[in-house]
Amino acid sequence: MRNLFGGGRSDPSSVAKDDDKAPGVVDTLGLGYATLVAKPLVMLPLLIAELLVVFSPRVALTPATDALERLANGRGQGWVEVRGIASWMSGYDVTELTALQAPLIGTPAVAPSLSRDVLGSSGWHLSFSSPPVAALMLVALLALAVGLFVSVVYRMLLTSHGLGIGSTRDLADPRVVGALSLRLAGWGLAIVGLVTLVSMPVLVVTGLGLIFGFGGSQILWILMLIPFAWGFVHFYFSIHALFVDRSGPFEALRSSYLVVRRYFWQSVQFIATTMLIMTGMTFALQQLATSLGGMVAAIVINTFVATGIVVAAMLFYRDRARQLGLPAYALGR
């Protein structure tokens, strides 16, 4: 662990820096939105992705969740939670989950929170509630690939046009886009691997409970919130480090950890503030999206707010990574 997350010449404890050199949380958010106002076109990929998800045919998870419910039926008290989860997920759209809510896109999206009743009543929206499972998997894979590509182009625009990191010619270079796509996919797999590793003891206990019919695993999952919260905070800036530093997945995780460890309370304040902004914004936009025009307006507003936060997060990480002298930091690389 020490070799991955600390130690060596890049250890923040070995670098004497003045915290006041980096702008504070509020100033960083202001700089993020000022950058976006100067170059608003950088938010186009996310805007297009959200509009496509909203106006694309709805492909429900119903076949997969129905199969899970059938598997859980008649298997005892321990499978009640599984049936409940399957019933809860049956209303989700595969495209929303894989293109916008998957960690690869990593941006606050309002589209999954908006009601589709407006589109349904307007005749603009198609729905497939019982597609074949094979078609379900194909749609999920295609949506995930599109979400991955959109995320890469979106963040490349933010770093090149918004932060002046990297060259704008990189967007037309398939080798650069492909390399960053692989790094982003690797980052997603690393996050899933870390979560699985930390959750493994609870997963084993939960599995045994389902097999032998005993409960009590809920308290273990509640206790798991502690390491999950620790990891969420310490690795929050890792996806931004991928594009700001053009580093690999593990180096990005390490850099985020070092920045948060050195500037812990500033990082917590930034994360809490941005989450509060997006949570409040989502509730407000749900009230706006009561018509087709209101829904489009809600998506545009959300895209602007979300993009400003992403730019601010990149600036927050960049300024503190520069102060720490992290080896991954290389402006314009």
WONOR-V489601 format. One line per field, one symbol per residue. ss: DSSP state (a for helix, b for strand, c for the rest). A space follows every 10 residues. Layout:
BEGIN
ss->???
END
This chain:
BEGIN
ss->caaaaccccc caaaccccaa acccaaaaaa aaaaaaaaca aaaaaaaaaa aaaaaccbbb caaaaaaaaa aaccccaaaa aaaaaaaaac ccbaaaaaaa accccccccc aaacccaaaa aaccccbbcc ccaaaaaaaa aaaaaaaaaa aaaaaaaaaa aacccccaaa aacaaaaaaa aaaaaaaaaa aaaaaaaaaa aaaaaaaaaa aacccccaaa aaaaaaaaaa aaaacccaaa aaaaccccaa aaaaaaaaaa aacaaaaaaa aaaaaaaaaa aaaaaaaacc caaaaaaaaa aaaaaaaaaa aaaaaaaaaa aaaacccccc ccc
END
